[in-house]
Amino acid sequence: MPRLRTLSGQDLLRIFADFGFEPASQRGSHVKLRRVLPGGVRQTLTIVLHDEVDKGTLRAMFRQALRYIPESELRPHFYTED
């Protein structure tokens, strides 16, 4: 059964950068990532820059990102295949 990986905020920045998201603003440890699609549509995600992101928070960020990124592309970054 797949298990949720242990990821840091920096890991999340790298993962979402691969999908075209760039940091737009930061307040404390919360960073807003944004990408603009060719039609001018803006997509925004919020992540935390912790050394180790809690599992519940990580699941919430995964679900939030599913609005913009297909699960088949995102899942390998967040879950291990045991």
LINUR-V52254 format. One record per residue. N is the residue number from 1. OMEGA is omega in degrees with one decimal (NA if undefined). NEAR is the number of other C-alpha atoms within 10 Angstrom. Layout:
n->N omega->OMEGA near->NEAR
n->N omega->OMEGA near->NEAR
//
This chain:
n->1 omega->-178.5 near->7
n->2 omega->177.5 near->11
n->3 omega->177.7 near->10
n->4 omega->179.5 near->17
n->5 omega->171.1 near->15
n->6 omega->-176.4 near->15
n->7 omega->174.4 near->17
n->8 omega->176.5 near->16
n->9 omega->178.6 near->19
n->10 omega->175.8 near->14
n->11 omega->179.7 near->17
n->12 omega->177.1 near->20
n->13 omega->-179.8 near->18
n->14 omega->-179.1 near->13
n->15 omega->-176.4 near->15
n->16 omega->174.3 near->21
n->17 omega->177.2 near->15
n->18 omega->179.6 near->10
n->19 omega->174.3 near->13
n->20 omega->178.8 near->13
n->21 omega->178.7 near->19
n->22 omega->177.1 near->19
n->23 omega->179.9 near->17
n->24 omega->178.5 near->13
n->25 omega->179.7 near->11
n->26 omega->174.0 near->14
n->27 omega->-174.3 near->8
n->28 omega->-179.4 near->7
n->29 omega->180.0 near->10
n->30 omega->-179.5 near->14
n->31 omega->173.4 near->19
n->32 omega->176.6 near->16
n->33 omega->-177.6 near->20
n->34 omega->168.9 near->19
n->35 omega->-179.9 near->19
n->36 omega->179.9 near->13
n->37 omega->-178.0 near->10
n->38 omega->179.8 near->7
n->39 omega->179.9 near->6
n->40 omega->179.3 near->8
n->41 omega->179.1 near->8
n->42 omega->177.0 near->10
n->43 omega->-174.3 near->14
n->44 omega->173.8 near->16
n->45 omega->175.2 near->19
n->46 omega->178.4 near->16
n->47 omega->176.5 near->23
n->48 omega->-179.9 near->23
n->49 omega->177.5 near->17
n->50 omega->177.3 near->15
n->51 omega->174.8 near->12
n->52 omega->-177.6 near->14
n->53 omega->178.6 near->19
n->54 omega->-176.7 near->14
n->55 omega->-179.7 near->13
n->56 omega->178.3 near->10
n->57 omega->179.7 near->12
n->58 omega->176.9 near->22
n->59 omega->-180.0 near->14
n->60 omega->178.2 near->13
n->61 omega->177.0 near->17
n->62 omega->179.5 near->17
n->63 omega->178.8 near->13
n->64 omega->-177.7 near->15
n->65 omega->-180.0 near->18
n->66 omega->176.0 near->15
n->67 omega->-173.1 near->11
n->68 omega->-174.0 near->13
n->69 omega->178.8 near->15
n->70 omega->-177.4 near->10
n->71 omega->-178.9 near->13
n->72 omega->178.8 near->9
n->73 omega->-174.3 near->10
n->74 omega->-172.9 near->17
n->75 omega->-179.1 near->16
n->76 omega->179.2 near->13
n->77 omega->-173.8 near->16
n->78 omega->-174.4 near->18
n->79 omega->174.6 near->14
n->80 omega->176.3 near->13
n->81 omega->-179.1 near->10
n->82 omega->NA near->6
//
